[in-house]
């Protein structure tokens, strides 16, 4: 039986989204969705007022589309700085409330109140200003998820400089490409971090990257490993930067000034930096965290992520845009064992817990949950990968007793948040993304751009939104931006995802449209088959790719990681073939079902299917700089070679 979340009175009356519904005079989530896109200017103006976002000078118009749908101007004429709205406002309202809590893999905990965070930011702002950082300069943050990452984020924003978050696991070549593209003037880094009980050096990686990054003038180094720093010319220790006087001046920035460059991962060739602005990014992320995740002052947000993914900046600006507390965890969530996540929840009284389907599958396969008090959790968040029903229902029904909603949302780096999102005030079917996120005029269309229901189509958006990327960095004529998002359908943003709206009106994303398989003339997304394969009790997690086949066009190959005490390999392979034939259709019966020790993933737990496919074909897997375990690609290549 399909699990369905049904909200009780508390969510229907006391949630943030319920407050917004009363403000707008609507009775249901679907009415709210319709209202939010009927007049996008009026809606986002109401959101700004409801969340009490602070503008230095008022706007004359919420949105101006006179240059066309691809180039809107939001909050016309307004003065707005993200550091004012997310830090300054709450440091004034509730200075003693915890803004940041950090736990390292060895269990050490650090805390900063809003007042303390503002103090650290003012000192770093002064140090950066003294070293020549000015409005419009790019400052890269190459840090693990520590309090210093939050301090640096707000210091850069408060200078009107451009934040360039980099994945903490990047190798020198990947770092250098992004530093060159952004023309970064300063980099803020750490000597290293600890993950899975192993030290990862970061400063040596950066020093190598700087050999081909001529724009960088200064490096600020956090001593994160507890050892004395041995610095070279052009480097300054973090503690020295914070030893100076407070700098009280927050730069005046316009609502549309650039806040950050969010680089997409996993691409070949030149990096693609999505441009996000002060008011647009804060408005969207704060609304996500407030209305989807029901966060506010006195509640704690925890999403194990990295600054290099959009969830890093979203977690910071979204949490503090609502006055909440941000819990950062530096390390692997299964160290020393899979109880670590539940220990975090209990110890820090987490209100909103963000997980990935991949992580949940691993937790479920490893034996579930010991005795922990998870009563503080009000909302579960999810993004990044399609769910399988068994893992979703295990989390929602078995672990949390059906008392909290799973807010499974989908968006992307260029979106600056979500396209699709359920809300705590509506019924939510297992694995569903609910429906369009508020203010997002999304649709599913066929190859001609016509709306479709009940069949797989392309996910598109028909109107702009505040955090929509303002283009691609260093793309002066806008050609890369137009080609990437606007060239497929006239006047529609094409996101590159396949989606489905079923007969009940529930929305599902089925994976990247460039990952789709064409088997005997029939298109199928990997996620559709993976959800069926994951139903086998001996499968902990899996990945499906399409491989060229002379008779079918493409054949389905399944790679799976076995659950503990899994049955013999031929038994699993036979069952998986039967599950796919019965659950998806006989034409999609896998040609190969192969057991592997691990699947290649990014640190945010997205499976690198294109790299798996390349390993099978013996071709270049592309940029693996974002992969947590790139060696898994070689292991798959070796396994496939044995079949030949």
HUCORGI-V717859 format. One record per residue. RES is the residue in three letters. PHI is phi in whole degrees, 0 to 359 (NA if undefined). PSI is psi in whole degrees, -180 to 180 (NA if undefined). OMEGA is omega in radians with two decimals (NA if undefined). Layout:
((RES;PHI;PSI;OMEGA) (RES;PHI;PSI;OMEGA))
This chain:
((UNK;NA;132;-3.11) (UNK;291;130;3.11) (UNK;287;139;3.10) (UNK;226;127;3.01) (UNK;280;131;3.07) (UNK;235;119;-3.04) (UNK;289;143;3.02) (UNK;267;-175;-3.04) (UNK;299;-37;-3.09) (UNK;302;-49;3.14) (UNK;291;-38;-3.11) (UNK;291;-25;-3.08) (UNK;249;-34;-2.94) (UNK;248;-4;-3.13) (UNK;285;161;3.11) (UNK;297;-39;-3.12) (UNK;290;-31;3.06) (UNK;295;-37;3.08) (UNK;297;-43;3.12) (UNK;296;-39;3.11) (UNK;299;-43;3.11) (UNK;296;-39;-3.13) (UNK;299;-39;-3.08) (UNK;265;-3;3.07) (UNK;71;37;3.10) (UNK;242;157;-3.00) (UNK;254;-22;-3.07) (UNK;227;164;3.11) (UNK;297;-39;3.14) (UNK;292;-36;3.04) (UNK;296;-39;3.12) (UNK;295;-42;3.10) (UNK;301;-47;-3.12) (UNK;297;-42;3.14) (UNK;296;-35;-3.04) (UNK;290;-21;-3.13) (UNK;248;-4;3.09) (UNK;294;-38;3.08) (UNK;214;93;-3.01) (UNK;295;-32;3.11) (UNK;296;-48;3.14) (UNK;297;-40;-3.10) (UNK;296;-51;-3.08) (UNK;292;-26;3.00) (UNK;296;-40;3.09) (UNK;294;-38;3.12) (UNK;297;-46;3.12) (UNK;303;-44;-3.14) (UNK;291;-42;-3.10) (UNK;296;-39;-3.11) (UNK;272;-3;3.11) (UNK;56;45;3.10) (UNK;286;138;-2.97) (UNK;268;117;3.01) (UNK;257;136;3.08) (UNK;291;-41;3.03) (UNK;228;145;-3.04) (UNK;288;159;3.09) (UNK;268;152;3.11) (UNK;269;-19;-3.09) (UNK;202;138;-3.11) (UNK;292;-47;-3.12) (UNK;216;139;3.10) (UNK;238;116;-3.12) (UNK;252;26;-3.06) (UNK;295;-23;3.10) (UNK;271;2;-3.13) (UNK;108;164;-3.04) (UNK;298;-30;-3.09) (UNK;281;-13;-3.05) (UNK;227;58;-3.14) (UNK;284;155;2.98) (UNK;246;125;-3.09) (UNK;255;142;3.08) (UNK;56;62;-2.99) (UNK;299;128;3.06) (UNK;78;3;-3.04) (UNK;273;153;2.93) (UNK;261;129;-3.08) (UNK;204;131;3.03) (UNK;233;130;-3.07) (UNK;301;-35;3.13) (UNK;292;-36;3.04) (UNK;299;-50;-3.00) (UNK;289;-38;-3.01) (UNK;263;-29;-3.12) (UNK;247;-55;-3.07) (UNK;301;-44;-3.10) (UNK;298;-42;-3.09) (UNK;278;-25;3.02) (UNK;294;-31;3.06) (UNK;283;-43;-3.05) (UNK;285;-42;-3.03) (UNK;215;70;-3.02) (UNK;299;-29;-3.05) (UNK;266;0;3.07) (UNK;286;142;3.13) (UNK;293;126;3.07) (UNK;266;-41;-3.07) (UNK;222;133;2.95) (UNK;235;134;-3.10) (UNK;234;134;3.01) (UNK;235;130;3.09) (UNK;269;169;-3.06) (UNK;298;-27;3.12) (UNK;274;5;3.02) (UNK;95;-2;3.11) (UNK;290;143;-3.09) (UNK;235;134;3.02) (UNK;235;149;-3.10) (UNK;224;141;3.00) (UNK;232;128;2.98) (UNK;283;171;3.09) (UNK;300;-38;3.13) (UNK;294;-45;3.13) (UNK;294;-40;3.10) (UNK;298;-44;3.13) (UNK;298;-37;3.11) (UNK;296;-49;3.13) (UNK;299;-41;-3.13) (UNK;296;-43;-3.13) (UNK;296;-36;3.13) (UNK;288;-43;3.10) (UNK;293;-37;3.09) (UNK;303;-43;3.12) (UNK;296;-41;-3.13) (UNK;295;-42;3.13) (UNK;291;-40;3.13) (UNK;296;-38;3.13) (UNK;294;-24;3.13) (UNK;262;18;2.95) (UNK;92;9;3.12) (UNK;285;126;-3.09) (UNK;232;171;3.12) (UNK;305;131;3.13) (UNK;92;-12;3.06) (UNK;287;149;3.12) (UNK;264;132;3.11) (UNK;235;120;-3.11) (UNK;270;142;3.06) (UNK;245;110;-3.12) (UNK;243;75;-2.99) (UNK;225;152;2.92) (UNK;287;177;-3.10) (UNK;280;83;3.14) (UNK;236;168;3.09) (UNK;303;-31;3.13) (UNK;299;-32;3.10) (UNK;296;-38;3.13) (UNK;289;-45;3.10) (UNK;302;-47;-3.12) (UNK;297;-41;3.14) (UNK;303;-49;-3.10) (UNK;286;-33;3.11) (UNK;296;-44;3.13) (UNK;296;-47;-3.13) (UNK;299;-40;-3.07) (UNK;289;-18;3.05) (UNK;273;-7;-3.02) (UNK;75;11;3.07) (UNK;280;173;-3.05) (UNK;256;123;-3.13) (UNK;281;132;3.10) (UNK;234;89;-3.13) (UNK;285;134;-3.14) (UNK;239;142;3.11) (UNK;300;129;-3.05) (UNK;292;-14;3.13) (UNK;261;8;-3.13) (UNK;295;144;2.99) (UNK;277;167;-3.05) (UNK;306;-42;-3.10) (UNK;298;-44;-3.14) (UNK;294;-39;3.09) (UNK;297;-47;-3.09) (UNK;298;-41;3.13) (UNK;302;-43;-3.09) (UNK;285;-37;3.08) (UNK;297;-41;3.13) (UNK;293;-44;-3.10) (UNK;297;-41;-3.13) (UNK;280;-17;-3.03) (UNK;57;51;-3.07) (UNK;295;138;3.13) (UNK;266;-33;-3.10) (UNK;225;147;2.98) (UNK;235;134;3.04) (UNK;251;121;-3.03) (UNK;222;-177;3.06) (UNK;235;159;3.05) (UNK;294;-27;3.10) (UNK;173;-177;3.10) (UNK;216;168;3.13) (UNK;240;127;3.11) (UNK;218;132;-3.07) (UNK;54;41;3.10) (UNK;64;14;3.12) (UNK;241;136;3.08) (UNK;285;136;3.01) (UNK;243;117;3.14) (UNK;285;131;3.12) (UNK;250;-41;-3.11) (UNK;299;-44;3.07) (UNK;300;-37;3.08) (UNK;299;-45;-3.12) (UNK;295;-43;-3.13) (UNK;301;-39;3.08) (UNK;296;-43;-3.14) (UNK;297;-34;-3.09) (UNK;294;-18;3.08) (UNK;299;-23;3.10) (UNK;235;30;3.13) (UNK;229;73;-2.97) (UNK;293;-16;-3.09) (UNK;285;-20;-3.05) (UNK;285;125;-3.13) (UNK;254;-32;-3.04) (UNK;222;143;3.04) (UNK;235;126;3.06) (UNK;258;128;-2.99) (UNK;242;124;3.05) (UNK;272;129;3.05) (UNK;277;88;-3.02) (UNK;266;-13;-3.07) (UNK;261;1;3.06) (UNK;79;18;3.13) (UNK;240;156;3.09) (UNK;301;141;3.14) (UNK;273;138;3.02) (UNK;248;97;-3.00) (UNK;262;160;3.12) (UNK;243;178;-3.13) (UNK;304;138;3.13) (UNK;90;-3;3.14) (UNK;248;144;3.10) (UNK;225;141;3.14) (UNK;285;145;3.12) (UNK;305;-45;-3.07) (UNK;296;-30;3.07) (UNK;289;-39;3.13) (UNK;298;-36;-3.11) (UNK;273;-1;-3.12) (UNK;277;-10;-3.10) (UNK;280;-174;-3.11) (UNK;284;160;3.04) (UNK;292;137;3.03) (UNK;253;110;-3.02) (UNK;278;-6;-2.95) (UNK;266;114;2.99) (UNK;267;127;-3.07) (UNK;299;141;3.04) (UNK;285;123;3.12) (UNK;232;149;3.07) (UNK;279;158;-3.14) (UNK;305;-35;-3.07) (UNK;266;6;3.08) (UNK;292;152;-3.08) (UNK;288;127;3.08) (UNK;265;-49;-3.06) (UNK;208;158;2.99) (UNK;249;118;-3.13) (UNK;255;109;-3.09) (UNK;276;132;3.10) (UNK;284;153;-3.05) (UNK;254;161;2.99) (UNK;78;11;-3.12) (UNK;264;161;3.03) (UNK;262;161;3.08) (UNK;73;-149;-3.03) (UNK;292;134;3.12) (UNK;298;156;-3.12) (UNK;242;107;-3.10) (UNK;264;111;3.08) (UNK;284;132;-3.06) (UNK;267;124;3.09) (UNK;237;147;-3.02) (UNK;251;164;-3.06) (UNK;303;-63;-3.03) (UNK;288;-40;-3.10) (UNK;297;-48;-3.09) (UNK;292;-44;-3.12) (UNK;295;-43;-3.12) (UNK;299;-46;-3.12) (UNK;292;-48;-3.09) (UNK;293;-38;3.10) (UNK;295;-37;3.11) (UNK;291;-37;3.09) (UNK;300;-50;-3.05) (UNK;290;-36;-3.13) (UNK;286;-52;-2.98) (UNK;271;-37;3.10) (UNK;279;-46;-3.03) (UNK;259;0;3.01) (UNK;54;46;-3.14) (UNK;261;153;3.07) (UNK;193;-174;-3.14) (UNK;302;135;-3.12) (UNK;91;-4;3.12) (UNK;243;152;-3.01) (UNK;245;130;-3.11) (UNK;255;129;3.11) (UNK;224;119;3.05) (UNK;222;112;-3.09) (UNK;286;110;-3.00) (UNK;210;-157;-3.10) (UNK;213;152;3.12) (UNK;298;-26;-3.09) (UNK;285;-12;3.06) (UNK;258;157;-3.08) (UNK;299;-25;3.12) (UNK;294;-22;3.09) (UNK;294;-61;3.07) (UNK;300;-37;3.11) (UNK;300;-42;3.14) (UNK;298;-42;-3.11) (UNK;291;-60;-3.06) (UNK;292;-38;-3.14) (UNK;294;-45;3.13) (UNK;296;-49;-3.08) (UNK;283;-20;3.01) (UNK;294;-19;3.10) (UNK;253;1;3.14) (UNK;80;16;-3.10) (UNK;274;-178;3.12) (UNK;253;132;-3.12) (UNK;257;120;3.06) (UNK;263;122;3.10) (UNK;254;134;3.04) (UNK;240;124;-3.13) (UNK;255;100;-3.13) (UNK;148;-168;-3.14) (UNK;266;136;-3.08) (UNK;287;-3;3.09) (UNK;246;27;3.09) (UNK;244;132;0.01) (UNK;284;-10;3.10) (UNK;204;-177;-3.05) (UNK;285;-1;3.05) (UNK;278;-7;-3.05) (UNK;301;-42;-3.13) (UNK;299;-46;-3.12) (UNK;291;-33;3.05) (UNK;297;-41;3.10) (UNK;301;-46;-3.13) (UNK;301;-48;-3.08) (UNK;292;-45;-3.05) (UNK;293;-38;-3.05) (UNK;253;7;3.09) (UNK;52;57;-3.09) (UNK;291;132;3.11) (UNK;267;-41;3.14) (UNK;237;116;-3.11) (UNK;250;118;3.10) (UNK;265;131;-3.14) (UNK;225;165;3.01) (UNK;250;151;3.06) (UNK;305;-36;3.13) (UNK;297;-44;3.11) (UNK;297;-43;-3.11) (UNK;296;-39;3.09) (UNK;298;-40;3.12) (UNK;293;-41;3.12) (UNK;296;-42;3.14) (UNK;295;-43;-3.11) (UNK;293;-25;-3.06) (UNK;269;6;3.00) (UNK;115;1;2.99) (UNK;91;-145;-2.96) (UNK;239;127;2.99) (UNK;283;-172;-3.09) (UNK;286;111;3.08) (UNK;220;149;3.07) (UNK;272;105;-3.13) (UNK;255;19;-3.04) (UNK;293;-17;-3.14) (UNK;286;-21;-3.04) (UNK;289;126;3.13) (UNK;252;-29;-3.11) (UNK;216;143;2.97) (UNK;253;133;3.11) (UNK;251;154;-3.13) (UNK;205;144;3.03) (UNK;197;171;2.97) (UNK;104;-40;-3.06) (UNK;217;151;3.02) (UNK;294;147;3.09) (UNK;274;154;2.82) (UNK;258;145;-3.04) (UNK;302;-38;-3.07) (UNK;296;-44;-3.13) (UNK;290;-41;3.11) (UNK;301;-49;-3.08) (UNK;289;-33;3.05) (UNK;299;-46;-3.14) (UNK;294;-52;-3.02) (UNK;288;-44;-3.02) (UNK;268;-45;-3.03) (UNK;275;-42;-3.12) (UNK;280;-44;-3.04) (UNK;251;12;3.00) (UNK;55;27;3.09) (UNK;68;18;-3.04) (UNK;262;-8;3.12) (UNK;228;148;3.14) (UNK;280;151;2.97) (UNK;262;111;3.14) (UNK;268;89;-3.08) (UNK;270;104;-3.04) (UNK;243;158;-3.05) (UNK;221;130;3.11) (UNK;203;-122;3.12) (UNK;167;173;-3.12) (UNK;303;-47;-3.09) (UNK;286;-22;-3.14) (UNK;282;-31;-3.08) (UNK;73;24;-3.09) (UNK;157;-144;-3.03) (UNK;251;151;2.90) (UNK;268;-40;-3.05) (UNK;236;140;-3.09) (UNK;194;129;2.96) (UNK;278;168;-3.13) (UNK;230;151;-3.03) (UNK;298;-14;-3.07) (UNK;267;5;-3.10) (UNK;234;161;3.02) (UNK;292;139;-3.10) (UNK;230;118;3.10) (UNK;282;152;3.13) (UNK;311;130;3.07) (UNK;74;-4;-3.04) (UNK;283;151;2.99) (UNK;266;11;3.08) (UNK;75;-84;-3.12) (UNK;186;-169;3.13) (UNK;303;140;3.01) (UNK;293;157;-3.09) (UNK;299;134;3.14) (UNK;79;5;-3.08) (UNK;249;112;-3.08) (UNK;272;66;-3.04) (UNK;270;160;-3.10) (UNK;206;166;2.99) (UNK;244;128;-3.03) (UNK;229;161;3.07) (UNK;273;-171;-3.07) (UNK;295;-19;3.11) (UNK;265;2;-3.14) (UNK;82;16;3.12) (UNK;266;141;-3.14) (UNK;301;139;3.09) (UNK;226;151;3.07) (UNK;225;144;3.11) (UNK;83;-4;3.08) (UNK;225;159;-3.13) (UNK;288;136;3.09) (UNK;212;-175;3.14) (UNK;275;138;3.06) (UNK;278;126;-3.11) (UNK;225;169;3.03) (UNK;229;136;-3.01) (UNK;262;-13;3.12) (UNK;222;156;3.13) (UNK;285;169;3.13) (UNK;217;161;-2.97) (UNK;300;-37;-3.06) (UNK;264;10;3.05) (UNK;302;131;-3.12) (UNK;308;138;3.14) (UNK;276;12;-3.13) (UNK;133;-172;3.12) (UNK;250;133;-3.09) (UNK;301;140;-3.14) (UNK;63;30;3.10) (UNK;242;73;-2.92) (UNK;302;-40;-3.09) (UNK;267;0;3.09) (UNK;76;10;-3.05) (UNK;291;-40;3.12) (UNK;295;-41;3.12) (UNK;298;-48;-3.13) (UNK;296;-43;-3.12) (UNK;297;-39;-3.06) (UNK;289;-38;-2.94) (UNK;237;-21;-2.97) (UNK;239;0;-3.00) (UNK;271;-16;-3.08) (UNK;280;-46;-3.12) (UNK;234;135;-3.14) (UNK;294;120;3.07) (UNK;76;10;3.13) (UNK;238;134;2.97) (UNK;285;120;3.05) (UNK;261;121;-3.00) (UNK;271;-19;-3.13) (UNK;91;15;3.08) (UNK;246;144;2.92) (UNK;271;138;-3.10) (UNK;222;166;-3.14) (UNK;216;132;2.94) (UNK;251;116;-3.03) (UNK;276;-176;-3.06) (UNK;294;-20;3.12) (UNK;268;1;3.13) (UNK;85;8;3.08) (UNK;276;145;-3.07) (UNK;254;140;3.12) (UNK;222;137;2.99) (UNK;260;131;-2.99) (UNK;250;12;3.10) (UNK;116;172;3.14) (UNK;296;138;-3.12) (UNK;291;-22;3.06) (UNK;277;-4;3.02) (UNK;266;-7;-3.02) (UNK;297;149;3.14) (UNK;254;149;3.07) (UNK;241;98;-3.05) (UNK;253;113;-3.14) (UNK;52;42;3.09) (UNK;82;3;-3.12) (UNK;246;129;-3.13) (UNK;275;138;3.08) (UNK;213;139;3.12) (UNK;273;146;3.14) (UNK;306;-39;-3.09) (UNK;299;-31;-3.13) (UNK;294;-40;3.12) (UNK;282;-39;-3.13) (UNK;299;-37;3.14) (UNK;295;-30;3.10) (UNK;284;-44;-3.13) (UNK;299;-39;-3.09) (UNK;295;-13;3.11) (UNK;289;-19;3.12) (UNK;290;128;-3.06) (UNK;296;-19;-3.14) (UNK;269;3;3.13) (UNK;254;116;3.09) (UNK;280;-43;3.08) (UNK;200;162;-3.05) (UNK;207;164;3.03) (UNK;221;140;-3.13) (UNK;240;134;3.08) (UNK;225;157;3.07) (UNK;261;131;-3.10) (UNK;241;134;-3.12) (UNK;309;136;-3.09) (UNK;220;131;-3.05) (UNK;295;-25;-3.10) (UNK;262;-34;-3.07) (UNK;257;-9;-2.99) (UNK;89;-60;3.00) (UNK;222;144;3.06) (UNK;249;150;-3.13) (UNK;273;125;3.02) (UNK;245;135;3.14) (UNK;245;129;3.00) (UNK;245;130;-3.09) (UNK;225;150;2.99) (UNK;259;129;-3.05) (UNK;283;145;2.96) (UNK;290;165;3.10) (UNK;299;143;3.11) (UNK;60;36;-3.13) (UNK;293;156;3.12) (UNK;291;172;3.11) (UNK;301;148;-3.01) (UNK;304;-46;3.14) (UNK;300;-35;3.13) (UNK;296;-45;-3.14) (UNK;296;-46;-3.12) (UNK;301;-43;3.13) (UNK;295;-43;3.14) (UNK;295;-42;-3.13) (UNK;299;-42;3.11) (UNK;299;-41;3.12) (UNK;293;-40;3.12) (UNK;298;-45;-3.11) (UNK;292;-43;3.13) (UNK;299;-42;-3.12) (UNK;280;-32;-3.05) (UNK;267;-27;-3.12) (UNK;243;-40;3.13) (UNK;142;148;-3.09) (UNK;301;-35;3.13) (UNK;300;-21;-3.07) (UNK;261;9;3.09) (UNK;304;127;-3.06) (UNK;299;138;3.03) (UNK;283;-33;3.11) (UNK;225;138;3.01) (UNK;232;109;-2.99) (UNK;239;133;3.11) (UNK;272;132;3.11) (UNK;232;160;3.13) (UNK;285;-31;-3.12) (UNK;199;159;3.08) (UNK;252;141;3.10) (UNK;291;132;-3.09) (UNK;219;160;2.89) (UNK;282;168;3.13) (UNK;293;-20;3.06) (UNK;273;12;2.96) (UNK;78;17;3.02) (UNK;279;131;-3.14) (UNK;283;133;-3.10) (UNK;271;80;-3.07) (UNK;295;-38;-3.13) (UNK;296;-33;3.08) (UNK;290;-36;3.08) (UNK;296;-46;-3.14) (UNK;299;-41;3.12) (UNK;296;-36;3.12) (UNK;296;-38;3.11) (UNK;293;-42;-3.06) (UNK;277;-11;-3.11) (UNK;74;26;-3.13) (UNK;254;176;-3.13) (UNK;292;123;3.13) (UNK;285;-4;3.14) (UNK;84;-161;-3.07) (UNK;287;113;3.11) (UNK;255;20;-3.09) (UNK;294;-23;3.13) (UNK;269;-1;-3.09) (UNK;281;138;3.06) (UNK;283;-33;-3.06) (UNK;224;67;-3.07) (UNK;300;-22;3.11) (UNK;297;-21;3.11) (UNK;297;-29;3.11) (UNK;295;-44;3.11) (UNK;296;-36;3.12) (UNK;296;-41;3.10) (UNK;293;-41;3.12) (UNK;300;-42;3.12) (UNK;295;-39;3.11) (UNK;297;-45;-3.12) (UNK;294;-37;3.12) (UNK;301;-34;-3.14) (UNK;291;-22;3.14) (UNK;282;-22;-3.00) (UNK;278;NA;NA))
